Amino acid sequence: MIGMCFVCFLILLIIGIVVTFIMFYLFKVRPVVGFRGFLTGIFVAWLGGWLGSPVFGHWWLHYGIVYYVPAILGAFVLYLFWACCKEAKGG
């Protein structure tokens, strides 16, 4: 997962943007308010997508080392984990 190609990075970035948009604007889950929160959400969702395949497994459709369904699940899970940690901290 460390030495990924640029296309794999872009796929994870698109997944991160879409997941953050869904959580930030549709479900109103905003651990950090404003544009800074949206950018931080993209980073957290990208990281979750990157960790999704090693954690949830390698199954179904993929491009290179990015398996789409585990990456999407990982992005949602890490975003929600981040939101719960921010809420528990009181911020």
C-alpha positions in Angstrom: 0.0 0.0 0.0 2.9 2.4 0.5 4.2 2.5 -3.1 0.9 3.2 -4.9 0.5 4.6 -8.4 -0.8 8.1 -9.1 -4.1 6.8 -10.4 -4.7 4.8 -7.2 -4.0 8.0 -5.2 -6.6 9.8 -7.4 -9.1 7.1 -6.9 -8.7 7.3 -3.1 -8.9 11.1 -3.3 -12.2 10.9 -5.3 -13.6 8.4 -2.8 -12.5 10.7 0.1 -14.2 13.7 -1.5 -17.4 11.9 -2.2 -17.6 10.3 1.3 -16.8 13.7 2.9 -19.5 15.4 0.8 -22.1 12.8 1.8 -21.2 13.0 5.5 -20.7 16.8 5.6 -23.6 18.0 3.6 -26.2 15.3 3.4 -25.9 13.7 6.9 -24.6 16.9 8.6 -21.8 15.1 10.4 -19.4 18.0 10.9 -16.7 17.3 13.5 -15.0 20.5 12.4 -17.1 23.3 11.0 -16.3 25.2 7.8 -14.0 24.7 4.9 -11.2 23.6 7.2 -13.5 20.8 8.4 -14.3 19.8 4.9 -10.6 19.5 4.0 -9.8 17.6 7.1 -12.7 15.3 6.3 -11.2 14.6 2.9 -7.9 13.7 4.5 -9.5 11.4 7.1 -11.7 9.7 4.4 -8.7 9.3 2.1 -6.8 7.7 5.0 -9.7 5.4 5.7 -9.9 4.4 2.1 -6.2 3.7 2.1 -6.6 1.5 5.2 -9.9 -0.1 3.9 -8.4 -2.9 1.8 -5.9 -4.2 4.3 -8.5 -4.1 7.1 -11.7 -5.3 5.3 -10.0 -7.6 2.8 -9.4 -7.7 -0.9 -12.7 -8.5 -2.7 -14.8 -7.5 -5.7 -13.7 -4.8 -8.1 -10.3 -3.2 -8.0 -7.8 -1.0 -9.8 -4.2 -1.7 -8.9 -4.1 -2.0 -5.1 -7.3 -0.1 -4.5 -10.3 -2.3 -3.9 -13.4 -0.1 -4.3 -15.9 -1.5 -1.8 -13.4 -2.0 1.1 -12.0 1.5 0.4 -15.4 3.1 0.6 -16.3 1.2 3.8 -13.0 2.2 5.3 -13.5 5.9 4.4 -17.0 5.9 6.0 -15.8 4.0 9.1 -12.8 6.2 9.8 -14.8 9.4 9.1 -17.4 8.2 11.7 -14.7 7.2 14.1 -13.2 10.7 13.8 -16.6 12.3 14.3 -17.3 10.2 17.4 -13.8 11.0 18.9 -14.3 14.7 18.3 -17.8 14.5 19.9 -16.5 12.6 23.0 -13.7 15.2 23.4 -16.3 17.9 23.4 -15.1 19.7 20.3 
